[in-house]
Amino acid sequence: MKLLKAIILGLTALVAISCNDTDALVKQNVGGKAGEIIIVANKADWESEPGNELRAVLATPYPYLPQSEPSYTLINIPHKSFTSLFEYHRNIIILKVDKELEAKFTAVEDVWAAPQTVIMITAPTKEEAAKVIADHAEQLFNIINQAERNRIMRNSKKYEDVALRKFVADKFGGSPYFPKGYSLKKQTDNFVWISYETTYTNLGIFVYKIPYKDSTSVQLESLMAATGDMMQENVPGMVENSYMTISSEVTPGLEVMKYKNRNFVEMRGLWEVKNDFMGGPFVIHAFYDKNNPKEIIVVEGFVYAPRYDKRDYIRQVESILYSFDWKEDFGK
C-alpha cells in the first residue's frame, strides 16, 4: 500500500509540475520497443480476472496479417519490481487491487519520460478491476493506439524528407510525411510509389487517384476493383506476367474513419503477387479530392517482410498514411 501511495503521489506531483510549467522538467525520451506495454500488476491480479480482461482488450489479434500476432505485446512487472529501470517505458499500465481503493481509470502523459502514456487502474476487488477495464475497453485501446501512432508520426515529421513531401503534394494537392530513408521508386501522371527497402524488408506507400462516379465508389466492392486495377497496372512482379493484386483468400475490411477533420474510408487486407509467391498486409485510406470533386485520392501502404513479424511494420506505414496533410495545411 505504501508503494502504491508513493506512485500515486509521484504521478500527481509530476502532472502538476508539467501543467504549471512545461519547461520545469526536461524528460528523457521513452524506451521500450514499439508495440510493447508494461503492465504493473501483482501476479495474482495478472493471472485472474483483471489480467484476463487486459489481454482481451490489448492482446487481440492485429487485423489482416498473414499470421496471427497480438495487437500489443504485454509484459507483466510486479509492483515490487517496478523500479526506475521501467519508468521510462513508452506505455505503462499500473493496475492495483486493494480494498481501500476506489474503482477508477486515469490516463496521463509524459510522467517519467516523453512521449509517454501512463494509465492507472484501481479497484477494491479483482471483479471490480475487471469491470473498470471492460467499461473503458475502447478508450484504453484507443489511447494506446493513438499514442503509438503519434510517436511514429512525430518521428516522420522530425526526420522527414521535405523534398519528397513537396514532390507528392505538387502532384496530388497533399502528401503524407515521409521519414528519411524513403525514396521515389516510380511515378506516372496518376501514380507515385515511395519505398523504403532493406535486404529483407520492403515498406511501400502508393499515392494515386481513381475516378469518383457516385457514393458507391468508396464502398468495398468498387474500391477493391479500382485499387486492384491500379496495382496490376503499376506494380509488376519479379517474373513475367506477374503483378500485385488484392488477395482472393481473405475479403478486406472497410471502415469509415475521421482524423483531424478529414473523413476517409480505411480498407485493410492482404496483397499477393499474381503468378508468384509474394504477399503481405496492406492498408488504404481513400478520400475525396478537395480540389477536384470528380476524383478520389488513395494513399496505400504495404509491407513485404517474409522473414519477420508484420505488425510493427504495417503500423509504421499506417501511421505515415495518417500523417497526410493538404498542401495548404503544411506547417499548421
DRENLOLO-997902 format. One record per residue (C-alpha): residue in three letters; chain; z, x, y. Coordinates in pm, whole numbers, plus 50000, padded with zeros to 5 digits. Layout:
+------+------+-------+-------+-------+
: code : unit :     Z :     X :     Y :
+------+------+-------+-------+-------+
:  ALA :    A :     Z :     X :     Y :
...
+------+------+-------+-------+-------+
//
This chain:
+------+------+-------+-------+-------+
: code : unit :     Z :     X :     Y :
+------+------+-------+-------+-------+
:  MET :    A : 50000 : 50000 : 50000 :
:  LYS :    A : 50075 : 50289 : 50237 :
:  LEU :    A : 49729 : 50433 : 50172 :
:  LEU :    A : 49563 : 50101 : 50249 :
:  LYS :    A : 49758 : 50065 : 50574 :
:  ALA :    A : 49654 : 50416 : 50672 :
:  ILE :    A : 49290 : 50336 : 50603 :
:  ILE :    A : 49304 : 50009 : 50800 :
:  LEU :    A : 49485 : 50174 : 51092 :
:  GLY :    A : 49236 : 50459 : 51086 :
:  LEU :    A : 48942 : 50222 : 51089 :
:  THR :    A : 49092 : 50018 : 51372 :
:  ALA :    A : 49158 : 50327 : 51583 :
:  LEU :    A : 48815 : 50474 : 51529 :
:  VAL :    A : 48639 : 50148 : 51604 :
:  ALA :    A : 48847 : 50105 : 51921 :
:  ILE :    A : 48759 : 50454 : 52039 :
:  SER :    A : 48392 : 50400 : 51963 :
:  CYS :    A : 48390 : 50072 : 52154 :
:  ASN :    A : 48574 : 50212 : 52457 :
:  ASP :    A : 48383 : 50540 : 52490 :
:  THR :    A : 48071 : 50608 : 52290 :
:  ASP :    A : 48097 : 50976 : 52377 :
:  ALA :    A : 48461 : 51011 : 52270 :
:  LEU :    A : 48366 : 51107 : 51918 :
:  VAL :    A : 48081 : 51328 : 51808 :
:  LYS :    A : 48038 : 51222 : 51449 :
:  GLN :    A : 47862 : 51431 : 51189 :
:  ASN :    A : 47560 : 51300 : 51004 :
:  VAL :    A : 47621 : 51090 : 50696 :
:  GLY :    A : 47595 : 51237 : 50349 :
:  GLY :    A : 47507 : 51096 : 50010 :
:  LYS :    A : 47175 : 51009 : 49856 :
:  ALA :    A : 46952 : 50724 : 49966 :
:  GLY :    A : 47035 : 50405 : 49778 :
:  GLU :    A : 47393 : 50509 : 49695 :
:  ILE :    A : 47706 : 50308 : 49772 :
:  ILE :    A : 48060 : 50436 : 49721 :
:  ILE :    A : 48293 : 50158 : 49602 :
:  VAL :    A : 48655 : 50247 : 49674 :
:  ALA :    A : 48847 : 50037 : 49424 :
:  ASN :    A : 49110 : 50083 : 49159 :
:  LYS :    A : 48983 : 50087 : 48802 :
:  ALA :    A : 49142 : 49752 : 48712 :
:  ASP :    A : 48963 : 49579 : 49001 :
:  TRP :    A : 48633 : 49759 : 48945 :
:  GLU :    A : 48627 : 49663 : 48577 :
:  SER :    A : 48717 : 49297 : 48633 :
:  GLU :    A : 48603 : 49002 : 48847 :
:  PRO :    A : 48563 : 49181 : 49185 :
:  GLY :    A : 48368 : 49470 : 49034 :
:  ASN :    A : 48151 : 49234 : 48833 :
:  GLU :    A : 48070 : 49039 : 49150 :
:  LEU :    A : 47980 : 49354 : 49342 :
:  ARG :    A : 47747 : 49462 : 49062 :
:  ALA :    A : 47590 : 49116 : 49055 :
:  VAL :    A : 47513 : 49141 : 49428 :
:  LEU :    A : 47418 : 49507 : 49472 :
:  ALA :    A : 47301 : 49635 : 49134 :
:  THR :    A : 47049 : 49363 : 49054 :
:  PRO :    A : 46705 : 49498 : 48957 :
:  TYR :    A : 46494 : 49608 : 49252 :
:  PRO :    A : 46195 : 49371 : 49264 :
:  TYR :    A : 45849 : 49461 : 49134 :
:  LEU :    A : 45897 : 49806 : 48986 :
:  PRO :    A : 45722 : 49925 : 48668 :
:  GLN :    A : 46060 : 49997 : 48505 :
:  SER :    A : 46393 : 49833 : 48581 :
:  GLU :    A : 46600 : 50010 : 48848 :
:  PRO :    A : 46910 : 49876 : 49026 :
:  SER :    A : 46875 : 49784 : 49392 :
:  TYR :    A : 47160 : 50024 : 49466 :
:  THR :    A : 47346 : 50295 : 49275 :
:  LEU :    A : 47718 : 50212 : 49279 :
:  ILE :    A : 47973 : 50492 : 49249 :
:  ASN :    A : 48335 : 50392 : 49192 :
:  ILE :    A : 48606 : 50606 : 49354 :
:  PRO :    A : 48974 : 50505 : 49301 :
:  HIS :    A : 49182 : 50473 : 49619 :
:  LYS :    A : 49389 : 50781 : 49533 :
:  SER :    A : 49072 : 50988 : 49502 :
:  PHE :    A : 48915 : 50869 : 49828 :
:  THR :    A : 48959 : 51191 : 50024 :
:  SER :    A : 48778 : 51326 : 50330 :
:  LEU :    A : 48508 : 51454 : 50098 :
:  PHE :    A : 48384 : 51097 : 50056 :
:  GLU :    A : 48448 : 50967 : 50408 :
:  TYR :    A : 48110 : 51089 : 50530 :
:  HIS :    A : 47904 : 50891 : 50281 :
:  ARG :    A : 47630 : 50666 : 50422 :
:  ASN :    A : 47754 : 50342 : 50258 :
:  ILE :    A : 48120 : 50274 : 50175 :
:  ILE :    A : 48278 : 49954 : 50044 :
:  ILE :    A : 48659 : 49954 : 50036 :
:  LEU :    A : 48800 : 49690 : 49800 :
:  LYS :    A : 49175 : 49631 : 49792 :
:  VAL :    A : 49361 : 49364 : 49599 :
:  ASP :    A : 49727 : 49315 : 49690 :
:  LYS :    A : 49945 : 49004 : 49708 :
:  GLU :    A : 50044 : 49092 : 50067 :
:  LEU :    A : 49682 : 49091 : 50190 :
:  GLU :    A : 49474 : 48801 : 50314 :
:  ALA :    A : 49124 : 48728 : 50187 :
:  LYS :    A : 48892 : 48899 : 50435 :
:  PHE :    A : 48545 : 49055 : 50472 :
:  THR :    A : 48489 : 49306 : 50754 :
:  ALA :    A : 48189 : 49528 : 50830 :
:  VAL :    A : 48192 : 49815 : 51081 :
:  GLU :    A : 47957 : 50103 : 51163 :
:  ASP :    A : 47993 : 50476 : 51220 :
:  VAL :    A : 48360 : 50508 : 51129 :
:  TRP :    A : 48371 : 50865 : 50998 :
:  ALA :    A : 48006 : 50961 : 51032 :
:  ALA :    A : 47678 : 50827 : 51169 :
:  PRO :    A : 47475 : 50628 : 51092 :
:  GLN :    A : 47734 : 50485 : 50852 :
:  THR :    A : 47819 : 50141 : 50717 :
:  VAL :    A : 48175 : 50065 : 50603 :
:  ILE :    A : 48272 : 49730 : 50455 :
:  MET :    A : 48633 : 49626 : 50391 :
:  ILE :    A : 48709 : 49355 : 50134 :
:  THR :    A : 49071 : 49250 : 50088 :
:  ALA :    A : 49238 : 48967 : 49894 :
:  PRO :    A : 49573 : 48880 : 49735 :
:  THR :    A : 49426 : 48835 : 49385 :
:  LYS :    A : 49125 : 48951 : 49185 :
:  GLU :    A : 48992 : 48597 : 49169 :
:  GLU :    A : 49008 : 48559 : 49547 :
:  ALA :    A : 48849 : 48901 : 49596 :
:  ALA :    A : 48558 : 48795 : 49375 :
:  LYS :    A : 48525 : 48475 : 49578 :
:  VAL :    A : 48516 : 48669 : 49906 :
:  ILE :    A : 48233 : 48882 : 49766 :
:  ALA :    A : 48044 : 48578 : 49635 :
:  ASP :    A : 48086 : 48390 : 49963 :
:  HIS :    A : 47947 : 48688 : 50157 :
:  ALA :    A : 47690 : 48796 : 49898 :
:  GLU :    A : 47381 : 48752 : 50114 :
:  GLN :    A : 47549 : 48907 : 50417 :
:  LEU :    A : 47675 : 49201 : 50211 :
:  PHE :    A : 47334 : 49276 : 50062 :
:  ASN :    A : 47155 : 49237 : 50395 :
:  ILE :    A : 47397 : 49467 : 50579 :
:  ILE :    A : 47344 : 49749 : 50330 :
:  ASN :    A : 46971 : 49683 : 50303 :
:  GLN :    A : 46918 : 49689 : 50679 :
:  ALA :    A : 47134 : 50000 : 50715 :
:  GLU :    A : 46923 : 50188 : 50462 :
:  ARG :    A : 46604 : 50069 : 50628 :
:  ASN :    A : 46729 : 50164 : 50975 :
:  ARG :    A : 46808 : 50519 : 50864 :
:  ILE :    A : 46455 : 50569 : 50736 :
:  MET :    A : 46300 : 50416 : 51047 :
:  ARG :    A : 46525 : 50628 : 51269 :
:  ASN :    A : 46404 : 50945 : 51096 :
:  SER :    A : 46042 : 50826 : 51107 :
:  LYS :    A : 46069 : 50791 : 51484 :
:  LYS :    A : 46271 : 51107 : 51536 :
:  TYR :    A : 46031 : 51324 : 51339 :
:  GLU :    A : 45714 : 51126 : 51390 :
:  ASP :    A : 45356 : 51242 : 51414 :
:  VAL :    A : 45280 : 51096 : 51756 :
:  ALA :    A : 44905 : 51164 : 51733 :
:  LEU :    A : 44882 : 50971 : 51406 :
:  ARG :    A : 45055 : 50665 : 51551 :
:  LYS :    A : 44830 : 50677 : 51858 :
:  PHE :    A : 44519 : 50700 : 51641 :
:  VAL :    A : 44615 : 50393 : 51436 :
:  ALA :    A : 44726 : 50198 : 51743 :
:  ASP :    A : 44394 : 50263 : 51919 :
:  LYS :    A : 44209 : 50112 : 51622 :
:  PHE :    A : 44435 : 49817 : 51546 :
:  GLY :    A : 44638 : 49745 : 51859 :
:  GLY :    A : 44960 : 49864 : 51698 :
:  SER :    A : 45095 : 50102 : 51438 :
:  PRO :    A : 45393 : 50198 : 51224 :
:  TYR :    A : 45577 : 50524 : 51298 :
:  PHE :    A : 45467 : 50796 : 51055 :
:  PRO :    A : 45701 : 51092 : 50997 :
:  LYS :    A : 45555 : 51440 : 50995 :
:  GLY :    A : 45402 : 51524 : 50659 :
:  TYR :    A : 45186 : 51214 : 50653 :
:  SER :    A : 44820 : 51274 : 50728 :
:  LEU :    A : 44495 : 51084 : 50770 :
:  LYS :    A : 44318 : 51063 : 50434 :
:  LYS :    A : 44040 : 50812 : 50508 :
:  GLN :    A : 43908 : 50598 : 50790 :
:  THR :    A : 43632 : 50341 : 50831 :
:  ASP :    A : 43565 : 50088 : 51106 :
:  ASN :    A : 43816 : 49848 : 50949 :
:  PHE :    A : 44039 : 50060 : 50727 :
:  VAL :    A : 44278 : 50355 : 50762 :
:  TRP :    A : 44456 : 50539 : 50482 :
:  ILE :    A : 44759 : 50753 : 50574 :
:  SER :    A : 44902 : 50961 : 50293 :
:  TYR :    A : 45197 : 51183 : 50203 :
:  GLU :    A : 45123 : 51380 : 49888 :
:  THR :    A : 45309 : 51635 : 49680 :
:  THR :    A : 45228 : 51779 : 49338 :
:  TYR :    A : 45375 : 51480 : 49153 :
:  THR :    A : 45402 : 51202 : 49413 :
:  ASN :    A : 45173 : 51007 : 49642 :
:  LEU :    A : 45310 : 50775 : 49911 :
:  GLY :    A : 45033 : 50588 : 50088 :
:  ILE :    A : 45001 : 50350 : 50383 :
:  PHE :    A : 44687 : 50140 : 50439 :
:  VAL :    A : 44619 : 49961 : 50767 :
:  TYR :    A : 44326 : 49720 : 50776 :
:  LYS :    A : 44207 : 49380 : 50893 :
:  ILE :    A : 44098 : 49076 : 50698 :
:  PRO :    A : 43940 : 48756 : 50836 :
:  TYR :    A : 44156 : 48461 : 50933 :
:  LYS :    A : 43997 : 48136 : 50815 :
:  ASP :    A : 44286 : 47891 : 50816 :
:  SER :    A : 44655 : 47877 : 50722 :
:  THR :    A : 44569 : 47939 : 50355 :
:  SER :    A : 44456 : 48293 : 50447 :
:  VAL :    A : 44817 : 48411 : 50425 :
:  GLN :    A : 44902 : 48221 : 50109 :
:  LEU :    A : 44939 : 48412 : 49784 :
:  GLU :    A : 44606 : 48346 : 49614 :
:  SER :    A : 44395 : 48409 : 49925 :
:  LEU :    A : 44592 : 48716 : 50028 :
:  MET :    A : 44566 : 48864 : 49678 :
:  ALA :    A : 44190 : 48815 : 49679 :
:  ALA :    A : 44137 : 48963 : 50028 :
:  THR :    A : 44364 : 49264 : 49981 :
:  GLY :    A : 44229 : 49325 : 49631 :
:  ASP :    A : 43876 : 49339 : 49771 :
:  MET :    A : 43985 : 49592 : 50034 :
:  MET :    A : 44146 : 49815 : 49770 :
:  GLN :    A : 43839 : 49801 : 49549 :
:  GLU :    A : 43609 : 49888 : 49837 :
:  ASN :    A : 43815 : 50169 : 49990 :
:  VAL :    A : 44037 : 50327 : 49722 :
:  PRO :    A : 43835 : 50477 : 49437 :
:  GLY :    A : 43999 : 50614 : 49124 :
:  MET :    A : 43962 : 50957 : 48971 :
:  VAL :    A : 43697 : 50857 : 48716 :
:  GLU :    A : 43362 : 50684 : 48756 :
:  ASN :    A : 43372 : 50306 : 48813 :
:  SER :    A : 43748 : 50308 : 48872 :
:  TYR :    A : 43928 : 50168 : 49174 :
:  MET :    A : 44265 : 50045 : 49294 :
:  THR :    A : 44346 : 49680 : 49236 :
:  ILE :    A : 44641 : 49441 : 49203 :
:  SER :    A : 44778 : 49447 : 48850 :
:  SER :    A : 44693 : 49144 : 48643 :
:  GLU :    A : 45008 : 49187 : 48434 :
:  VAL :    A : 45255 : 49065 : 48698 :
:  THR :    A : 45192 : 48798 : 48962 :
:  PRO :    A : 45302 : 48930 : 49304 :
:  GLY :    A : 45575 : 48759 : 49503 :
:  LEU :    A : 45526 : 48628 : 49857 :
:  GLU :    A : 45793 : 48565 : 50119 :
:  VAL :    A : 45777 : 48459 : 50485 :
:  MET :    A : 45971 : 48706 : 50699 :
:  LYS :    A : 46074 : 48765 : 51059 :
:  TYR :    A : 46174 : 49100 : 51201 :
:  LYS :    A : 46208 : 49199 : 51568 :
:  ASN :    A : 46038 : 48878 : 51681 :
:  ARG :    A : 45739 : 48950 : 51458 :
:  ASN :    A : 45651 : 48691 : 51194 :
:  PHE :    A : 45472 : 48808 : 50880 :
:  VAL :    A : 45434 : 48744 : 50512 :
:  GLU :    A : 45556 : 49008 : 50270 :
:  MET :    A : 45380 : 49043 : 49937 :
:  ARG :    A : 45523 : 49264 : 49663 :
:  GLY :    A : 45371 : 49353 : 49332 :
:  LEU :    A : 45224 : 49623 : 49112 :
:  TRP :    A : 44894 : 49803 : 49159 :
:  GLU :    A : 44679 : 49969 : 48897 :
:  VAL :    A : 44354 : 50159 : 48878 :
:  LYS :    A : 44078 : 49970 : 48700 :
:  ASN :    A : 43940 : 50171 : 48407 :
:  ASP :    A : 44213 : 50436 : 48440 :
:  PHE :    A : 44583 : 50478 : 48366 :
:  MET :    A : 44745 : 50491 : 48709 :
:  GLY :    A : 44974 : 50242 : 48874 :
:  GLY :    A : 45294 : 50173 : 49064 :
:  PRO :    A : 45459 : 49936 : 49314 :
:  PHE :    A : 45318 : 49815 : 49644 :
:  VAL :    A : 45440 : 49608 : 49938 :
:  ILE :    A : 45226 : 49436 : 50202 :
:  HIS :    A : 45303 : 49298 : 50547 :
:  ALA :    A : 45033 : 49063 : 50676 :
:  PHE :    A : 45042 : 48904 : 51021 :
:  TYR :    A : 44811 : 48757 : 51282 :
:  ASP :    A : 44641 : 48998 : 51520 :
:  LYS :    A : 44784 : 48907 : 51860 :
:  ASN :    A : 44467 : 49041 : 52025 :
:  ASN :    A : 44221 : 48857 : 51802 :
:  PRO :    A : 44316 : 48516 : 51656 :
:  LYS :    A : 44033 : 48538 : 51401 :
:  GLU :    A : 44180 : 48840 : 51223 :
:  ILE :    A : 44488 : 48930 : 51019 :
:  ILE :    A : 44635 : 49279 : 51024 :
:  VAL :    A : 44756 : 49409 : 50689 :
:  VAL :    A : 44990 : 49707 : 50657 :
:  GLU :    A : 45026 : 49807 : 50293 :
:  GLY :    A : 45244 : 50072 : 50133 :
:  PHE :    A : 45217 : 50200 : 49778 :
:  VAL :    A : 45385 : 50459 : 49557 :
:  TYR :    A : 45246 : 50674 : 49279 :
:  ALA :    A : 45522 : 50881 : 49117 :
:  PRO :    A : 45470 : 50880 : 48738 :
:  ARG :    A : 45747 : 51135 : 48671 :
:  TYR :    A : 46016 : 50972 : 48881 :
:  ASP :    A : 46204 : 50652 : 48953 :
:  LYS :    A : 46024 : 50449 : 49220 :
:  ARG :    A : 46300 : 50259 : 49406 :
:  ASP :    A : 46373 : 50509 : 49680 :
:  TYR :    A : 46006 : 50592 : 49730 :
:  ILE :    A : 45898 : 50229 : 49775 :
:  ARG :    A : 46195 : 50174 : 50008 :
:  GLN :    A : 46064 : 50463 : 50220 :
:  VAL :    A : 45714 : 50321 : 50260 :
:  GLU :    A : 45851 : 49969 : 50305 :
:  SER :    A : 46065 : 50092 : 50594 :
:  ILE :    A : 45760 : 50251 : 50756 :
:  LEU :    A : 45591 : 49910 : 50740 :
:  TYR :    A : 45892 : 49755 : 50914 :
:  SER :    A : 45862 : 50010 : 51196 :
:  PHE :    A : 45528 : 49860 : 51313 :
:  ASP :    A : 45510 : 49804 : 51688 :
:  TRP :    A : 45234 : 49666 : 51906 :
:  LYS :    A : 45087 : 49929 : 52135 :
:  GLU :    A : 45231 : 49769 : 52449 :
:  ASP :    A : 45580 : 49778 : 52295 :
:  PHE :    A : 45587 : 50151 : 52222 :
:  GLY :    A : 45897 : 50306 : 52368 :
:  LYS :    A : 46084 : 49979 : 52414 :
+------+------+-------+-------+-------+
//
